[in-house]
């Protein structure tokens, strides 16, 4: 059961964060002031999916790994701790600050830039963990070109 839950929870977390990130970039580039406000107010609602999904991903991953170690498993553990820390210390407060209807000030722009940067880092770390998970599970082995 954990082996099915882990990738599904990870996918839910990754897609939730990716949707938030892409929505923010698109609305900042092409949206009206009102649309920016609407998207910024909607993003904290995504935390209802994101936080439990990442918690389930981390808990199931730690459980599946057990006492095993190795470069890929240790890397996944370290990345999950960084992702959780960035989410709790940067992304969550940023989402609430930006959703508060703050006028578009220098502070808003700086917090938005930090949120986008940290979101991109988190997505990259998640993708690296997915890659390592595929390798550990034996899925999608790279073809060596030999017959």
C-alpha positions, -999 to 999 in steps of 0.1 A, spaced: 0 0 0 28 24 9 45 17 -24 14 29 -43 7 58 -19 42 73 -21 43 81 -58 6 93 -58 12 116 -29 44 129 -45 27 135 -78 -2 154 -61 23 176 -43 44 182 -74 15 190 -96 -1 213 -69 32 233 -66 37 233 -104 2 246 -110 7 274 -84 41 283 -99 29 283 -136 -3 302 -126 18 329 -109 42 333 -138 14 335 -164 -8 359 -144 22 381 -136 32 383 -172 -2 385 -189 -29 391 -163 -46 422 -151 -42 435 -116 -75 419 -107 -65 385 -120 -32 387 -101 -52 393 -69 -75 364 -77 -47 340 -83 -28 351 -52 -59 346 -31 -65 311 -46 -30 298 -40 -33 294 -2 -62 270 -8 -38 248 -27 -20 243 6 -49 221 17 -36 197 -9 1 205 -9 9 201 28 -8 167 33 5 154 0 41 163 10 36 150 45 23 117 31 52 116 6 78 121 32 63 97 58 57 69 32 92 75 18 109 72 52 88 41 59 96 24 26 133 32 30 135 19 66 171 15 77 184 12 42 210 37 31 229 46 -1 235 77 -22 200 78 -38 181 70 -6 202 95 15 197 121 -12 159 116 -12 159 120 26 180 152 25 159 167 -3 126 159 14 138 178 45 149 208 24 116 207 5 96 206 38 117 234 53 113 256 23 76 250 21 70 257 58 94 286 62 92 304 28 64 292 5 35 290 31 42 325 47 47 340 12 14 326 -1 -4 341 28 14 375 26 7 377 -11 -29 367 -7 -36 394 18 -45 420 -8 -12 437 -3 -8 466 -28 18 460 -55 47 475 -36 85 467 -37 79 443 -8 52 425 -28 76 421 -58 104 409 -36 83 383 -18 69 372 -52 104 368 -66 115 348 -36 84 326 -38 90 319 -75 127 312 -69 120 289 -39 92 272 -58 115 265 -87 141 251 -63 115 229 -46 102 216 -80 137 208 -91 144 189 -58 111 170 -62 120 161 -98 154 148 -86 137 127 -60 113 113 -86 143 103 -108 160 86 -79 127 69 -69 124 55 -104 159 42 -103 154 26 -68 122 10 -78 136 -4 -111 111 16 -132 122 32 -165 157 19 -166 178 37 -191 185 16 -221 222 9 -225 221 6 -263 234 -30 -260 215 -60 -273 
